[in-house]
Amino acid sequence: MKKIALLLLMFFITASGQSQQARLPEGVSMDTLPEGFAEGLFRHHLYKNKQVIAMIVPVSWHNNDTRGTTIATSYEASFLMGSVRKDSFTTVKQALHWLVPLMEEYFSPVDYPKWKFLRLQPPKVRLKYPWEWSYKSDRNNSIFQSKAQTNNRLVLLSTNNSEILQVIRTPNTGKLTLDQLILNSQRMNPAINLQQNPLQEITIGGKSFKSTSHYFMELMLQQHYWYADEKEIIYIGVGLLREDQVRYPLVIKDVLKSIKW
């Protein structure tokens, strides 16, 4: 019973102590778990959006005969987002002071100082995108019932090659109305729910689009923009994973604002 009581006491002392050592970024939480079967050793996981983003794990320790517990002498801290980074520290407090700036930087909105300007035809579109990003062009006629024979899709890729934004501009050879275009999109992507997320109007490059947004599989924020007239169809799609939702909102806003047809 004494050992159990001592273990519980050490758990609460450790958990309480760590909460006072560093202020975690908004939305980040940390747990404290026993490490193996050694009394007194604890590991820590840091979470954001129910995902483990960092860990602090004891890597060396010694026994304290006086209290009958094991004392950690060094820890390895790992930041698991983007390019994994690791370092060693003598205390959890030191590890947290190293991790917190990494988390704040990674999950802060990115404001790129340098941009590239792109004019691509086909599809006929002009826009700007961050210098570190890239793009690709291909063809997508599927739900648009288009008979385009050339590339009609532009995709912007972030630094980790994630497809962040796409622009499809294609002839309206299927003579689809705007309502039919949106309905086809709903059939392709059942997560589009216009009752929960009603259509909004937004002007992009001088053209009036219908727009909605929603979460896909609770992981990705998707934004849709549709335009259709007798001659052409334009679709703009944005897909942001959890960390991208925090990092790239300013980028998406600036890209959409820069679009010219």
N, C-alpha and C positions, 0 to 999 in steps of 0.2 A: 504494500500500500504506500509506503514511503517513496518508493521509486516512481510509482505512478503519479503521486502528488507532485514530486519533484519535476517529472517530465512535463506535466501540465503547467506548472509554474514557469518553467523555462520557456515553454511555447508562448505563453501570454506575455512574458517579459520581452521575448525576442520580437514578437509581432508588434507590441506596443512601441518598443524601442525603434524598430525600423520605420514606423509611421511618422516618428518625430525627426528622423534623420534627413529626409529630403522630401520636398513637395513634389509629388508626381504631377505630370501634365494632365490636363483635363481629359477625362474619359479613360485614364489608365489606372488600373488597380493592381495590387500585389498580394499574393498569398504566401503563407509560410507553412511548409510541409516537412515532416520528419525525413531525414536523409538516411535510408537504409535502416539498420537495426541498432545503430550506435546512439545511445541516449545523449542528447545535447547537440547533435548535428542537425541542421535544417537547411533546406534549399528554398529558393524563392522563384516564383514565376510571375511575370508581369504581363497583364492582359490589356487589350484594347479591342472592342467589338467582339468579345468572346474568343479572341485569337491570342495565342501566346506570342508576344513580340520580343521578349527578352527573358533571360534566366540568370540567376546567381547561384552557383553551386560550390560547396566546399570541396577543395582538392587535397588539402593536407590538414592534419589534426594531431593532437596528443591527448592522452588520458590524464585527468585530474583526480588523483586518488582521494583528495580531501572531500570532494563533493560526489565522487563516483560518476562523473559525467565526462563526455568527450568534448574537448575545446578545439574549434576550428582555428587554424593558423593562417590559412590562405583560401581565397575564393577565385573562381573563374567566372567572369561576367561575359555574357554573349548577347549581342543585339542581332536579332534574327531577320530584320526587314532589309530588303535591298541586298547589297553585298554584306554578307555576315561578317561582323567584327567581334573580336574577342580580346580580352586583356585580363591580367591577374592582379589581385589586390589582397591586402592583409585583412580588411574588414568589409562588411556589407555596406557600411556607410560610404567608404571610398568607392565601392563598385557603383552605388546609386548615383553618387556625384559625377561619375563618368557616363552613366547610362542616360540620365535625365536630359542633358543637352543633345545627345544623339536622337532621343525620342522627339524632343521639341523641334529639332531641325527637320527630321524626316516627316513629321506630321503637320508641319506648318505650310500654309499656302505658298507655292513657289511663284516668284515674280521674276521672270527671266529678263535680264537687261538687253540681251541681243536676240534679234529675230531675223529670219529669212523671209523673203517675199517670193511667192510662187505664182506663176501664171501658166496654167495648164489647159491645153485644148487638143483633143477632147479629154474630159468634159470641160466645157467652157466655164472656168472659174478662176478667180484671183483671190489670194488670201495670204496671210502671214502666219508663221509658226515658229516655235522656239528654235534657236540655233542648234541646240543639241539633239533635236528630234530629227526624224526622217519621214519619208513618205513613199508610197507605192501606188501604182495605178493598174486597174484591171477592169473586167467587164462583169456586170450583174444585171440581167434582164428579168429574172424570176418573177416576182410579184408585180412588176411594172408592165408586164405584157409588151415589152419593147422589142423591136427588131434591130436594135443598134448593132452594127458590125464592128465598131471600134470600142476602145476602152471608154467606159462612162462612169467609172468610180475612182475617186481619190481617197486614200486612207492616210491619216497622220498617225505615226507611231512614236511613242515616248522613248526615253533613253533605254528602257528595258524591253523594247520592241512590242509593247502592248498596243493594240489597236484602240486608240482613244476616240478618234472622230473620223467619220466617213461622209463624203459628199457624193451623191449619185445624181447626175443630170443627164437625162436621156429623152429621146423623142417619144411623144405620147402616141405611138402607132396603135395602141390598143384602145385609144379614145376613152380613157378612164376619166371619170369625174373625180373630184377631190374626195368625196365620200367613199367612192369605190376603192380608191387608193388606200385610204385609211382602213377600210374593212379588210382589204387583202393583207395589210400589215398585221391586223389583229388576228387573222387566221394563221398567219405565220408565227406570230408571237402572242400566245394567249395571255401573257402577263400584262398586256396593254388593256387596262380597264378604264374606260372613259366615264363610267359612273362614279368610281372612286377618285379618278383624276381627270376632271373635265378638260376639254380642249380650250386652249388659250390662243390668242392671236399675237403674233410677233412679226415685226418687219426685219428682214435680213437682206441687205443689198438692194433695198428698194422694192422688194417683192413681199407680199403678205403671206405668211405661213400659218398653218395650224400646228399647235405644239402640245405635247403632254410629256410627263415623266413618271417613272415608277421604279420600284425595286424588282430585280429579277433574281429569283432563288434566294432572296434576302442578302445577297452578296454584292450585286452590281446595280448601281444607279444608271438607268437608261433614260435618255432624252431623245424624243423624236420630233422632227420638224418636216411637215409635208406641204408641197405646193404642186398644183396641177392646173394647166389650162389646155386649150385645144392642141397646142403645138408641143408642149414639153411637160415632163414631170421632174421635180427636184425633191430629193429626200436627203435630209441631214440626220445622222444618227450619232449619239454620244454614248459611250459605255465606260463607266468609272467603277473600278473595284474599290473596296473599302478605304484603303489608304489614298487612292487617287481622288476620292471624293473630298478629301481634306487638302490635298496638295495642288490640284489643278483647277479649281473653280475659276480663278482669275485668268488662267490660260484659255479655258474654253470661252469665257466671256470675250476676251480680246480677239480670239480667232473668229468667232461669229461676227463680231463688230467689224472685222476687216474684210469680210467677204464681199466681192463685187462680181457681177455676172457679165 
